[in-house]
């Protein structure tokens, strides 16, 4: 899972001219840090409610044994940067799950197509939404994303990314560093730089998977198709 947090109620920020967020993780309004991708918060979307993200005995960090188990997805989709279409509707923002912890301890992402099903916001505001599909094959990825910040302007432009990733570890646990070799927002190429986000993957014994990450004031959970 991914994320770092900021003291107090953190506002959601979007970089000017792009939908990429900064890499400081979210925390609860009360100042206690929450872990990205915990259970379905109130005000969340129906997809998250239908398939809650609780970490019961059936889930374990079994990801390494699942790598290579499923057919690798296509990284040459029809969209810009080889992206594939969204697989789920936008996930409405809900409050951060304060019981989800603060340390990202998960394992490697198995190949697959992951769709955002839950979005948490440290400010507690339910305005806005997050839509994302992240495709993983080996150490390469493609990503399509669209964010509604809740400011009344509706959903922003769709962003398209592809590149490579590696895992890092710090005091907060695992991070994923995304290096882009293709980046486009709307119809315009952009310089996306590098993202280094708190993250992890939670994998059940049947290799069902969740990918969770954090950014400034938000936390997102994605589910493999």
Secondary structure, DSSP 8 states (H G I E B T S, - for coil): -B----SSS------TTS----S---B-TTS-B--TT-S--TT--HHHHHS-----TTEEB-HHHHTTTS----S--SSGGG-----S--EEEEE--GGG-S-B--B---SEEEEEEEEEETT-----EEEEEEEEETTEEEEEEEEE-SSSS-----EEEEEEEEEEEETTEEEEEEEEEEEEETTEE----EEEEEEEEEEETT--EEEEEEETTEEEEEEE-
